[in-house]
Amino acid sequence: MRLGLNLGYWGAGNDSDNLSLAREADAMGYSVVWAAEAYGSDVPSVLAFIAAQTKRIDVGAAIMQIPARTPATSAMTAATLDTLSGGRFRMGLGVSGPQVSEGWHGVRFDKPLGRTREYVEIVRMALARERLRYDGDHYVLPLPDGPGKALTLTVHPARVDIPIYLAAVGPKNLELTGEIADGWLAIFFSPEHSADQLAAIEAGRHKATATGDFDIVPTVPICMGDDLAAAADLIRPYCALYVGGMGSRDKNFYNAQARRMGFDSAATEIQDHYLNRDYAAAAAAVPFEFVDATALIGPVGRIAERMAAYADVGVTTLTLAVNSGDLEQRMATLRGAVDALEMSGRA
C-alpha cells in the first residue's frame, strides 16, 4: 500500500503551508498529491503549480467536475498537465452534486451514470488522438447539420494511458467505476464496512475490458495523538460538513453512505443540525464510532494497526487529509504516517 496526500480545496487555508506539505510528501516518497474543486479554485491550475515545484510525486485531480468541462476540454487539460509534469498526472472525475451542477454550472443533474460513461469514452478517444466522432445519448460529436468537423488532439500527450479515476459512493456508481476506470476515489471508507462497496467494484471489473491493476484510493483524515477523544473532535466538523451539508435533505450521497454503514439516526441528527446552521451541534452529533471507522486517530502504533486493516481489504493508495494543527504539526503527521505504514508491514 502506498501513501498519498489530499490538500483539499486550494484557497480554503494557508496555501503556502499546502505547498510545503506537497514538497515534503514528495521528498518522503509519497505516491501522489491530490487537490479538489467545488466552486472556488480550479484543480488544473493548482496541480500545474504544484507539479512545477515538485520532482517525483504524482499530481491528481480529486476531482475535476464533469459538468464544468466538455470531455474534449478535460482531455486537453489532461494531456497538457501530463506533459508539463513529465507524466505525473492522474485524472479524477466526478459528476459533483445537484446543487453545484445545476446551481453553479447550469448543467442538469440527470442520468449521471450514462453521462459519466460517455464522458470517459470521449476523453479516452481524444487522448488516444482518435478523430472525435461520437453519437451518444448525452454527447454528439460533431454536432449534426452544422459546420463542425471531427478533430484530433493536436498535441502528443506524454502518455496515452493517463489513469482515470472516478469518485463514486452509491452501488451503481461503484460498479461503473470498476468497469470503466483505472481507480476509485473513495470517501468515508471503512475497512469494516467495505464489503458491499468492494463487491460492486469487483462486479464492474468483471465487465471491464482493461486488465491492468485497479487503484483503490480512499481519502482518510488523520490526527495523531494519545487523546482519542480530542483527535476525534478535530475531525468531527469535516464529517458533519459532508454528512450534513453536502447536498440537499433529499439528495446527499455522503449522508446515504453513513446510513448504509448503520449510522441512520446519527445521519438524520447531523443533517437536521447542519441544515439549521447549527454547525457546532452537527459536529457534536457525529458519533465517535463513525470517526474511528473512517479516519486515522491515535498514536503511531494504533494508526499502524488501522493502516494494516485498510491494506488487508484491498486499499492500494491510502490518501491522507492532514488538516489538524499548524504546519510543524502537519509535517510531523506526514512523517509519522510513513513510520506507521512501515510498522504495519504493508508498505
C-alpha positions in Angstrom: 0.0 0.0 0.0 1.2 3.5 -0.9 0.6 6.8 0.8 -1.0 9.9 -0.8 -1.7 13.4 0.4 -5.0 15.3 -0.2 -4.7 19.1 0.1 -8.5 19.6 -0.4 -9.6 23.0 -1.8 -6.9 25.5 -2.6 -7.7 28.8 -1.0 -9.5 27.3 1.9 -6.5 27.6 4.2 -2.8 28.6 4.2 -1.8 27.8 0.6 1.9 28.3 1.4 1.6 25.6 4.0 -0.1 23.3 1.5 2.8 23.8 -0.9 5.2 23.0 1.8 3.3 19.8 2.6 3.3 18.8 -1.0 7.1 19.3 -1.2 7.6 17.3 2.0 5.4 14.5 0.7 7.5 14.5 -2.5 10.7 14.3 -0.6 9.4 11.5 1.7 8.3 9.3 -1.2 4.6 9.7 -1.1 2.9 8.4 -4.2 0.5 11.2 -5.1 -0.8 14.6 -4.0 -4.4 15.4 -4.8 -6.4 18.7 -5.0 -10.1 19.3 -5.1 -12.5 21.7 -6.7 -16.1 22.8 -5.9 -17.0 26.4 -6.8 -13.7 28.1 -5.8 -10.2 27.4 -7.1 -10.0 25.0 -10.1 -8.0 21.8 -9.9 -5.8 22.1 -13.1 -4.3 25.4 -12.1 -3.4 24.2 -8.6 -1.9 21.0 -9.9 0.2 22.8 -12.6 1.6 25.0 -9.8 2.4 22.0 -7.5 3.9 20.0 -10.4 6.3 22.8 -11.2 7.6 22.8 -7.7 7.9 19.0 -7.1 10.0 16.4 -8.7 8.7 12.9 -8.4 5.3 12.8 -6.8 2.2 12.4 -9.0 -0.4 15.2 -9.1 -4.0 14.1 -9.0 -7.4 15.7 -9.6 -9.8 14.7 -6.9 -11.9 15.7 -8.7 -12.3 17.6 -12.0 -16.1 18.2 -12.2 -17.8 16.6 -15.3 -20.4 19.4 -15.5 -17.7 22.0 -15.5 -16.0 21.0 -18.8 -16.7 19.3 -22.0 -15.0 15.9 -22.4 -12.7 17.4 -25.1 -11.6 20.2 -22.7 -10.8 17.7 -20.0 -8.8 15.6 -22.5 -6.9 18.8 -23.5 -6.2 19.6 -19.8 -5.1 16.1 -19.0 -2.7 16.0 -22.0 -1.3 19.4 -21.0 -0.8 18.6 -17.3 0.7 15.2 -18.0 3.2 16.8 -20.4 4.1 19.7 -18.1 4.5 17.3 -15.2 6.6 14.8 -17.1 4.0 12.0 -17.0 2.8 12.5 -13.4 -0.9 13.4 -13.8 -3.8 11.4 -12.5 -7.2 12.4 -13.8 -10.0 12.1 -11.2 -13.6 12.8 -12.5 -16.9 13.1 -10.8 -20.4 14.4 -11.5 -20.3 16.6 -8.3 -23.8 17.1 -6.8 -27.1 18.6 -8.0 -26.7 21.8 -6.1 -23.3 22.6 -7.7 -24.0 21.1 -11.1 -27.3 22.9 -11.6 -26.7 26.0 -9.4 -23.1 26.8 -10.4 -22.5 25.2 -13.8 -26.1 25.3 -15.1 -26.0 21.7 -16.1 -28.9 19.4 -15.3 -28.0 16.6 -12.9 -29.7 13.9 -14.8 -28.7 10.3 -15.7 -25.2 10.6 -14.1 -24.2 7.0 -14.9 -24.8 7.3 -18.6 -23.2 10.8 -18.8 -20.1 9.6 -17.0 -19.7 6.5 -19.2 -19.9 8.6 -22.4 -17.6 11.3 -20.9 -14.9 8.8 -20.1 -15.2 7.2 -23.5 -14.7 10.5 -25.3 -11.8 11.5 -23.0 -10.0 8.2 -23.8 -10.7 8.7 -27.6 -9.2 12.2 -27.5 -6.1 11.2 -25.5 -5.6 8.3 -28.0 -5.6 11.0 -30.7 -8.6 9.5 -32.5 -10.9 11.7 -34.5 -13.8 12.6 -32.3 -16.8 11.1 -33.8 -19.3 10.1 -31.2 -23.0 9.5 -31.3 -24.3 9.1 -27.7 -27.4 10.0 -25.7 -25.6 12.9 -24.0 -22.8 13.9 -26.3 -22.8 14.0 -30.1 -19.6 15.0 -31.9 -19.5 16.7 -34.4 -22.9 18.3 -33.9 -25.2 17.2 -36.8 -26.3 19.5 -39.6 -23.7 22.1 -38.9 -20.1 23.1 -39.8 -18.5 21.0 -37.1 -15.6 18.8 -38.1 -14.3 15.6 -36.4 -11.0 16.8 -35.0 -7.9 15.2 -33.5 -5.9 16.3 -30.5 -3.0 18.3 -31.9 -0.5 17.6 -29.2 1.0 14.2 -28.3 0.4 13.5 -24.6 3.3 12.3 -22.5 1.1 9.1 -22.1 -1.9 7.9 -24.0 -2.9 5.9 -20.9 -3.3 8.7 -18.4 -5.0 6.9 -15.4 -8.6 7.9 -14.9 -10.2 7.7 -11.5 -13.9 8.1 -10.6 -15.3 9.5 -7.4 -18.2 7.2 -6.5 -20.4 6.5 -3.5 -23.5 4.6 -4.4 -23.6 0.9 -5.6 -24.3 1.6 -9.2 -21.7 4.2 -9.5 -19.2 1.9 -7.8 -19.9 -0.8 -10.4 -19.5 1.6 -13.2 -16.2 2.8 -11.7 -14.9 -0.8 -11.6 -15.9 -1.3 -15.2 -14.6 1.9 -16.9 -12.0 3.5 -14.7 -8.4 2.8 -13.5 -9.1 3.6 -9.9 -11.7 4.6 -7.3 -11.6 7.8 -5.2 -13.4 6.9 -2.0 -14.6 9.0 0.9 -15.7 7.8 4.4 -14.2 4.4 3.6 -14.2 2.0 6.5 -12.5 -1.4 6.2 -15.2 -2.9 8.4 -18.0 -1.6 6.2 -16.4 -2.0 2.8 -17.5 -5.5 1.7 -20.5 -4.3 -0.4 -18.6 -1.4 -1.9 -15.7 -3.6 -3.0 -18.1 -6.3 -4.3 -19.7 -3.6 -6.5 -16.2 -2.6 -7.8 -15.4 -6.2 -8.4 -18.6 -6.7 -10.3 -17.6 -3.8 -12.6 -14.1 -5.2 -13.0 -15.6 -8.5 -14.3 -17.3 -6.4 -17.1 -14.2 -4.4 -17.9 -12.1 -5.0 -21.0 -9.0 -3.5 -19.3 -6.8 -6.0 -17.4 -4.4 -3.6 -15.6 -4.2 -3.0 -11.9 -7.0 -1.1 -10.2 -6.2 1.5 -7.7 -8.4 1.8 -4.6 -7.8 5.2 -3.1 -9.8 6.4 0.0 -9.1 9.8 1.4 -8.8 9.4 5.2 -8.4 12.2 7.7 -5.6 11.7 10.1 -4.9 13.1 13.6 -2.0 11.7 15.7 -2.0 11.9 19.5 -2.7 9.9 22.6 -6.0 11.5 23.4 -8.5 9.7 21.1 -11.5 11.9 22.1 -9.6 15.1 21.3 -8.4 13.8 18.0 -12.0 12.8 17.1 -13.2 16.3 18.0 -10.8 17.8 15.4 -12.3 15.6 12.7 -16.0 15.8 13.6 -16.6 19.2 11.7 -15.2 17.6 8.5 -17.6 14.7 8.9 -20.5 17.0 9.7 -19.9 19.1 6.6 -20.2 16.2 4.2 -22.9 14.1 6.0 -25.0 17.2 6.9 -24.3 19.8 4.4 -23.0 18.4 1.1 -26.3 18.4 -0.8 -30.0 18.8 0.0 -32.0 17.0 2.6 -33.4 14.7 -0.1 -30.1 14.1 -2.0 -26.9 13.9 -0.1 -24.6 11.0 -1.2 -22.5 11.1 2.0 -25.5 11.1 4.3 -26.7 8.0 2.4 -23.3 6.4 2.8 -23.4 7.0 6.6 -26.9 5.3 6.7 -25.6 2.3 4.8 -22.9 2.0 7.4 -25.5 1.7 10.1 -25.5 5.3 11.4 -29.0 6.1 10.4 -30.2 8.1 13.4 -26.9 10.0 13.7 -27.1 10.9 10.0 -30.6 12.4 10.5 -29.5 14.4 13.5 -26.3 15.7 11.9 -28.3 16.8 8.8 -31.0 18.4 10.8 -28.5 20.5 12.8 -26.4 21.4 9.7 -29.3 22.5 7.6 -30.5 24.6 10.5 -27.0 26.2 10.5 -26.1 24.9 14.0 -22.7 23.6 12.8 -21.4 23.0 16.3 -24.3 20.8 17.2 -23.9 19.0 13.9 -20.3 18.2 14.7 -21.1 17.1 18.2 -23.7 14.7 16.8 -21.1 12.8 14.8 -20.5 9.5 16.7 -17.0 8.6 17.8 -17.5 5.2 16.2 -18.1 6.9 12.8 -14.9 9.0 13.1 -12.9 6.0 14.3 -14.2 3.8 11.4 -13.4 6.4 8.7 -10.3 8.2 10.0 -6.9 7.5 11.5 -6.7 8.7 15.1 -4.4 7.9 17.9 -0.7 7.2 18.5 1.5 5.7 15.8 1.1 2.1 16.8 -2.7 2.4 16.7 -2.6 4.1 13.3 -0.3 1.3 12.1 -2.9 -1.3 13.1 -5.6 0.7 11.2 -3.4 1.0 8.1 -2.9 -2.7 8.1 -6.7 -3.1 8.1 -7.1 -0.8 5.1 -4.4 -2.7 3.2 -5.9 -6.1 4.1 -9.2 -5.2 2.4 -7.5 -4.1 -0.8 -6.7 -0.4 -0.4 -3.7 0.3 -2.7 -3.2 4.0 -2.1 -4.2 5.5 1.3 -4.6 9.2 0.8 -4.3 11.3 4.0 -6.1 14.5 4.8 -3.7 16.2 7.2 -5.8 19.2 8.4 -5.1 19.4 12.1 -2.5 21.6 13.7 0.0 24.1 12.5 2.5 23.5 9.7 5.0 21.9 12.0 2.4 19.5 13.4 1.1 18.6 10.0 4.7 17.9 8.8 5.2 15.7 11.8 2.0 13.9 10.9 3.3 13.2 7.4 6.5 11.7 8.8 4.6 9.8 11.5 2.3 8.3 8.8 5.4 6.9 7.0 6.6 5.4 10.2 3.1 3.9 10.8 3.0 2.3 7.4 6.4 0.7 7.9 5.3 -0.5 11.3 2.2 -2.0 9.8 4.2 -4.2 7.5 2.1 -3.3 4.5 4.4 -0.8 2.7 
